[in-house]
Amino acid sequence: MEMVKQDNRRQLCARSISDLFLKIIIKLYLMRFEQDQKETEDACRFAEQNVAAQRYFVEVLQVLIMFKHLNSRICYLCILLCLQVEV
């Protein structure tokens, strides 16, 4: 009778350890997934900011082209005004 109880305890202990390992593995997987998701979102945000900066640069170049016939001092002031506008 005592051996049966001991065997049941061992099985219960083994199941508990297996459950614990499974929970740890799932937790690690979820942490990795969240980290990958954050990195992806950061990369998307950076790409969006980069596109906005490139569009703004194109706008500045278009202003320069429009005013290229003006003297260099006025052109310089136009550049400064354009650069103060937020993207």
C-alpha positions, -999 to +999 in steps of 0.1 A: +000+000+000+028+024+009+046+017-024+014+026-043+012+059-024+048+066-031+044+059-068+013+081-070+033+109-054+061+105-079+037+106-108+020+137-094+054+153-089+064+145-124+032+159-138+037+191-117+072+195-131+060+189-166+032+215-162+057+240-148+081+235-177+053+239-202+042+271-185+078+284-186+082+275-223+049+292-232+059+323-212+092+325-230+076+321-263+051+349-255+079+372-244+098+366-276+066+372-297+060+405-279+096+416-284+094+407-321+061+426-324+076+457-307+107+456-330+084+454-360+063+483-348+094+504-342+107+496-377+074+506-392+074+539-372+109+546-383+100+539-419+070+562-417+092+590-402+118+584-429+091+587-457+078+619-441+113+634-440+119+625-476+086+641-486+095+672-467+130+673-484+112+671-518+090+700-509+121+720-499+137+712-532+106+722-551+107+756-533+143+760-543+136+752-579+107+778-579+130+805-565+161+796-584+158+828-605+159+850-573+192+861-559+210+838-535+202+858-504+164+855-509+169+818-518+188+813-486+160+830-465+134+808-482+154+777-473+155+788-436+118+794-436+111+760-451+133+742-426+114+758-397+081+742-407+075+709-388+071+677-408 
